[in-house]
């Protein structure tokens, strides 16, 4: 199998989490940049990365990177690349995405048109034909210009990886699945310990937690555009899926709960739970934040409370933060991970976070406020029982 450079874009702020995921899959990190991690893998790595990466938005094959100060230069350097190595002559190959940051070439529609024309001309020379019907499998091309350097990719994912396939319904302010997974992975939570989201909405954070706790691959319920590519053998996809299925911890202890005051949101959460294959694995219940309590001694609250973006909501949201501070203070040995874009959160919550991490929910900057509870004591060892009796 070939060595291939792959690039995984991600939300700003979760690059370290994504890097750890990639290393856990056994692949070599090349570069970590804002919003993306580059690594080396092979064809099977494309399959496994799409199935397993919880915090990546896509998995891209890097074709090349070069300076492009003019459209002519972009055209000529794109044309000379060996696109035939990647794209069959009957394939569909749209330039589906282009972006430009601080570059002389800034019109994304023109960038897309020039790259498309260049790829066509390159393939004409190789395949000795003047027209491509593009009736075969799809090979989406992405172009990214940053400070006049153009990078060209093939998108192996298709739909963004945050689209796991379980969230057909959502409430009015959903958090992306990839960010929810990152929030969970930023905690030292273990499945046997209590996990509560008291503002669960459509259930994304508890569902991602349950999938992590049971070691369910986030991509297990969906397809990927590269699943039909001829140069990735079907046996590699089959092997990756079999591996993912064999690694599910069906009998793992799990104590995940989601609360909300909106019954309609909870109905959506229960539906999404079933679509994720987690029926009866999460306890969803209608409960006001004032009623939050737990018999568990040590646990985690991971949540995305209302931000109060509208001026009319501001006072009610700040009152909510005060109430959260009162209620959470009773859970003295618990840890809290709270994401919000409201910069007044700590003042009204009544406590400074042990750590604050900048994250992005879509294009909205937010902070993850981390409050660390004590570690639970290690179980006592029965010394007498562990001694070997010698005659």
VENGI-V267225 format. One record per residue. RES is the residue in one small letter. SS is DSSP state (a for helix, b for strand, c for the rest). OMEGA is omega as a letter, one per 40 degrees, with the letter a starting at -180 (* if undefined). NEAR is the number of other ideal C-beta (glycine too) atoms within 10 Angstrom. Layout:
res->RES ss->SS omega->OMEGA near->NEAR
res->RES ss->SS omega->OMEGA near->NEAR
//
This chain:
res->x ss->c omega->a near->11
res->x ss->c omega->i near->8
res->x ss->c omega->a near->9
res->x ss->b omega->i near->16
res->x ss->b omega->i near->17
res->x ss->b omega->i near->24
res->x ss->b omega->i near->21
res->x ss->b omega->i near->25
res->x ss->b omega->a near->20
res->x ss->b omega->i near->25
res->x ss->c omega->i near->21
res->x ss->c omega->i near->13
res->x ss->c omega->a near->21
res->x ss->c omega->a near->26
res->x ss->a omega->a near->19
res->x ss->a omega->i near->15
res->x ss->a omega->i near->21
res->x ss->a omega->i near->27
res->x ss->a omega->i near->17
res->x ss->a omega->i near->13
res->x ss->a omega->a near->23
res->x ss->a omega->i near->25
res->x ss->a omega->i near->13
res->x ss->a omega->i near->10
res->x ss->c omega->i near->14
res->x ss->c omega->a near->9
res->x ss->c omega->a near->18
res->x ss->b omega->i near->11
res->x ss->b omega->i near->14
res->x ss->b omega->a near->13
res->x ss->b omega->i near->10
res->x ss->b omega->a near->14
res->x ss->b omega->i near->11
res->x ss->c omega->i near->9
res->x ss->c omega->i near->15
res->x ss->b omega->i near->20
res->x ss->b omega->i near->28
res->x ss->b omega->a near->17
res->x ss->b omega->i near->23
res->x ss->b omega->i near->14
res->x ss->b omega->i near->23
res->x ss->c omega->a near->16
res->x ss->a omega->i near->17
res->x ss->a omega->i near->17
res->x ss->a omega->i near->22
res->x ss->a omega->i near->27
res->x ss->a omega->a near->28
res->x ss->a omega->i near->24
res->x ss->a omega->i near->26
res->x ss->a omega->a near->27
res->x ss->a omega->a near->21
res->x ss->a omega->a near->21
res->x ss->c omega->a near->26
res->x ss->c omega->a near->24
res->x ss->c omega->i near->31
res->x ss->b omega->i near->30
res->x ss->c omega->i near->20
res->x ss->c omega->i near->26
res->x ss->c omega->a near->28
res->x ss->b omega->i near->27
res->x ss->b omega->i near->21
res->x ss->b omega->i near->16
res->x ss->b omega->i near->21
res->x ss->b omega->i near->14
res->x ss->b omega->a near->15
res->x ss->b omega->i near->16
res->x ss->b omega->i near->12
res->x ss->c omega->a near->25
res->x ss->c omega->i near->13
res->x ss->c omega->i near->12
res->x ss->a omega->i near->17
res->x ss->a omega->i near->10
res->x ss->a omega->i near->17
res->x ss->a omega->a near->23
res->x ss->a omega->a near->17
res->x ss->a omega->a near->14
res->x ss->a omega->i near->17
res->x ss->a omega->a near->26
res->x ss->a omega->a near->19
res->x ss->c omega->i near->14
res->x ss->c omega->a near->16
res->x ss->c omega->a near->12
res->x ss->a omega->a near->24
res->x ss->a omega->i near->13
res->x ss->a omega->a near->10
res->x ss->c omega->a near->17
res->x ss->c omega->i near->27
res->x ss->c omega->a near->16
res->x ss->c omega->i near->15
res->x ss->c omega->a near->12
res->x ss->c omega->i near->20
res->x ss->b omega->a near->15
res->x ss->c omega->i near->22
res->x ss->c omega->i near->13
res->x ss->b omega->a near->22
res->x ss->b omega->a near->15
res->x ss->b omega->i near->16
res->x ss->b omega->i near->21
res->x ss->b omega->a near->13
res->x ss->b omega->i near->19
res->x ss->b omega->i near->10
res->x ss->c omega->a near->9
res->x ss->c omega->i near->18
res->x ss->c omega->i near->13
res->x ss->c omega->a near->20
res->x ss->c omega->i near->12
res->x ss->c omega->a near->12
res->x ss->a omega->i near->15
res->x ss->a omega->i near->9
res->x ss->a omega->i near->14
res->x ss->a omega->i near->23
res->x ss->a omega->a near->18
res->x ss->a omega->a near->15
res->x ss->a omega->a near->24
res->x ss->a omega->i near->23
res->x ss->a omega->a near->16
res->x ss->a omega->a near->14
res->x ss->a omega->i near->22
res->x ss->a omega->i near->23
res->x ss->a omega->a near->16
res->x ss->a omega->i near->15
res->x ss->a omega->a near->18
res->x ss->a omega->i near->21
res->x ss->a omega->a near->15
res->x ss->a omega->a near->11
res->x ss->a omega->a near->13
res->x ss->a omega->i near->14
res->x ss->c omega->i near->8
res->x ss->c omega->a near->10
res->x ss->c omega->a near->7
res->x ss->c omega->i near->7
res->x ss->c omega->a near->18
res->x ss->c omega->i near->10
res->x ss->c omega->a near->15
res->x ss->c omega->a near->8
res->x ss->c omega->a near->17
res->x ss->c omega->a near->16
res->x ss->b omega->i near->16
res->x ss->c omega->a near->24
res->x ss->c omega->i near->20
res->x ss->b omega->i near->24
res->x ss->b omega->i near->23
res->x ss->b omega->a near->25
res->x ss->b omega->i near->21
res->x ss->b omega->i near->21
res->x ss->b omega->a near->15
res->x ss->c omega->i near->10
res->x ss->c omega->i near->17
res->x ss->b omega->a near->13
res->x ss->b omega->i near->24
res->x ss->b omega->a near->18
res->x ss->b omega->a near->24
res->x ss->b omega->i near->23
res->x ss->b omega->a near->22
res->x ss->b omega->a near->22
res->x ss->c omega->a near->23
res->x ss->c omega->a near->25
res->x ss->c omega->i near->19
res->x ss->c omega->i near->14
res->x ss->c omega->a near->14
res->x ss->c omega->i near->26
res->x ss->c omega->i near->21
res->x ss->c omega->a near->16
res->x ss->c omega->a near->25
res->x ss->c omega->a near->16
res->x ss->c omega->a near->23
res->x ss->c omega->i near->21
res->x ss->c omega->a near->10
res->x ss->c omega->i near->16
res->x ss->c omega->i near->16
res->x ss->c omega->a near->17
res->x ss->c omega->a near->8
res->x ss->c omega->a near->14
res->x ss->c omega->i near->19
res->x ss->c omega->a near->21
res->x ss->c omega->a near->20
res->x ss->a omega->a near->25
res->x ss->a omega->i near->24
res->x ss->a omega->i near->25
res->x ss->a omega->i near->27
res->x ss->a omega->i near->27
res->x ss->a omega->i near->26
res->x ss->a omega->i near->27
res->x ss->a omega->a near->25
res->x ss->a omega->i near->20
res->x ss->c omega->i near->20
res->x ss->c omega->i near->20
res->x ss->c omega->a near->10
res->x ss->c omega->i near->20
res->x ss->c omega->a near->13
res->x ss->c omega->a near->17
res->x ss->c omega->i near->10
res->x ss->c omega->a near->21
res->x ss->b omega->a near->18
res->x ss->b omega->a near->26
res->x ss->b omega->i near->26
res->x ss->b omega->a near->31
res->x ss->c omega->i near->22
res->x ss->c omega->a near->21
res->x ss->c omega->a near->27
res->x ss->c omega->a near->24
res->x ss->c omega->i near->28
res->x ss->c omega->a near->32
res->x ss->a omega->a near->28
res->x ss->a omega->i near->28
res->x ss->a omega->i near->29
res->x ss->a omega->i near->29
res->x ss->a omega->i near->30
res->x ss->a omega->a near->29
res->x ss->a omega->i near->24
res->x ss->a omega->i near->26
res->x ss->a omega->a near->19
res->x ss->a omega->a near->24
res->x ss->c omega->a near->19
res->x ss->c omega->i near->14
res->x ss->c omega->i near->24
res->x ss->c omega->a near->21
res->x ss->c omega->a near->26
res->x ss->c omega->a near->25
res->x ss->c omega->a near->17
res->x ss->c omega->a near->13
res->x ss->c omega->i near->17
res->x ss->c omega->a near->14
res->x ss->c omega->a near->23
res->x ss->a omega->a near->18
res->x ss->a omega->i near->24
res->x ss->a omega->a near->17
res->x ss->a omega->a near->16
res->x ss->c omega->a near->24
res->x ss->c omega->a near->11
res->x ss->c omega->i near->12
res->x ss->c omega->a near->19
res->x ss->c omega->a near->14
res->x ss->a omega->i near->12
res->x ss->a omega->i near->9
res->x ss->a omega->i near->17
res->x ss->a omega->a near->23
res->x ss->a omega->a near->11
res->x ss->a omega->i near->14
res->x ss->a omega->i near->21
res->x ss->a omega->i near->17
res->x ss->a omega->i near->10
res->x ss->a omega->a near->15
res->x ss->a omega->i near->19
res->x ss->a omega->a near->11
res->x ss->a omega->a near->7
res->x ss->c omega->i near->12
res->x ss->c omega->i near->15
res->x ss->c omega->a near->12
res->x ss->c omega->a near->7
res->x ss->c omega->a near->7
res->x ss->c omega->i near->14
res->x ss->c omega->a near->10
res->x ss->c omega->a near->19
res->x ss->c omega->a near->16
res->x ss->b omega->a near->32
res->x ss->b omega->i near->21
res->x ss->b omega->a near->30
res->x ss->b omega->i near->22
res->x ss->b omega->i near->24
res->x ss->c omega->a near->14
res->x ss->c omega->a near->16
res->x ss->a omega->i near->8
res->x ss->a omega->i near->11
res->x ss->a omega->i near->24
res->x ss->a omega->i near->22
res->x ss->a omega->i near->13
res->x ss->a omega->a near->21
res->x ss->a omega->a near->27
res->x ss->a omega->i near->16
res->x ss->a omega->i near->16
res->x ss->a omega->i near->23
res->x ss->a omega->i near->24
res->x ss->a omega->i near->11
res->x ss->a omega->i near->17
res->x ss->c omega->a near->24
res->x ss->c omega->a near->16
res->x ss->c omega->a near->21
res->x ss->c omega->i near->10
res->x ss->c omega->i near->8
res->x ss->c omega->a near->19
res->x ss->b omega->i near->25
res->x ss->b omega->i near->14
res->x ss->b omega->a near->22
res->x ss->b omega->i near->11
res->x ss->b omega->a near->12
res->x ss->c omega->i near->18
res->x ss->c omega->i near->12
res->x ss->a omega->a near->18
res->x ss->a omega->a near->11
res->x ss->a omega->a near->12
res->x ss->c omega->i near->17
res->x ss->c omega->i near->10
res->x ss->c omega->i near->15
res->x ss->c omega->a near->6
res->x ss->c omega->a near->16
res->x ss->c omega->a near->15
res->x ss->c omega->a near->17
res->x ss->b omega->a near->21
res->x ss->b omega->i near->23
res->x ss->b omega->i near->25
res->x ss->b omega->a near->25
res->x ss->b omega->i near->24
res->x ss->c omega->a near->24
res->x ss->c omega->i near->19
res->x ss->c omega->a near->15
res->x ss->c omega->a near->18
res->x ss->c omega->a near->21
res->x ss->c omega->a near->12
res->x ss->c omega->a near->8
res->x ss->a omega->a near->7
res->x ss->a omega->a near->7
res->x ss->a omega->a near->13
res->x ss->a omega->a near->14
res->x ss->a omega->a near->10
res->x ss->a omega->i near->10
res->x ss->a omega->i near->20
res->x ss->a omega->i near->17
res->x ss->a omega->i near->12
res->x ss->a omega->i near->18
res->x ss->a omega->i near->21
res->x ss->a omega->i near->14
res->x ss->a omega->i near->16
res->x ss->a omega->i near->24
res->x ss->a omega->i near->16
res->x ss->a omega->a near->12
res->x ss->a omega->a near->17
res->x ss->a omega->a near->20
res->x ss->a omega->i near->11
res->x ss->c omega->i near->10
res->x ss->c omega->a near->20
res->x ss->c omega->a near->9
res->x ss->c omega->a near->12
res->x ss->c omega->i near->21
res->x ss->b omega->a near->21
res->x ss->b omega->i near->23
res->x ss->b omega->a near->24
res->x ss->b omega->i near->25
res->x ss->b omega->i near->24
res->x ss->b omega->i near->22
res->x ss->c omega->a near->15
res->x ss->c omega->a near->20
res->x ss->c omega->i near->10
res->x ss->c omega->a near->13
res->x ss->a omega->a near->24
res->x ss->a omega->a near->19
res->x ss->a omega->a near->14
res->x ss->a omega->i near->16
res->x ss->a omega->i near->26
res->x ss->c omega->a near->13
res->x ss->c omega->i near->13
res->x ss->c omega->a near->10
res->x ss->c omega->i near->18
res->x ss->c omega->i near->12
res->x ss->b omega->i near->11
res->x ss->b omega->a near->12
res->x ss->b omega->a near->18
res->x ss->b omega->i near->10
res->x ss->b omega->i near->19
res->x ss->b omega->i near->17
res->x ss->b omega->a near->20
res->x ss->c omega->i near->11
res->x ss->c omega->a near->6
res->x ss->b omega->i near->10
res->x ss->b omega->i near->13
res->x ss->b omega->i near->23
res->x ss->b omega->i near->19
res->x ss->b omega->i near->23
res->x ss->b omega->a near->20
res->x ss->b omega->i near->18
res->x ss->b omega->a near->18
res->x ss->c omega->i near->14
res->x ss->c omega->i near->17
res->x ss->c omega->i near->11
res->x ss->c omega->i near->10
res->x ss->c omega->i near->12
res->x ss->c omega->i near->8
res->x ss->c omega->i near->6
res->x ss->c omega->i near->6
res->x ss->c omega->i near->6
res->x ss->c omega->i near->8
res->x ss->c omega->a near->8
res->x ss->a omega->a near->7
res->x ss->a omega->a near->7
res->x ss->a omega->a near->6
res->x ss->a omega->a near->7
res->x ss->c omega->i near->8
res->x ss->c omega->a near->4
res->x ss->c omega->a near->5
res->x ss->c omega->i near->4
res->x ss->c omega->* near->2
//
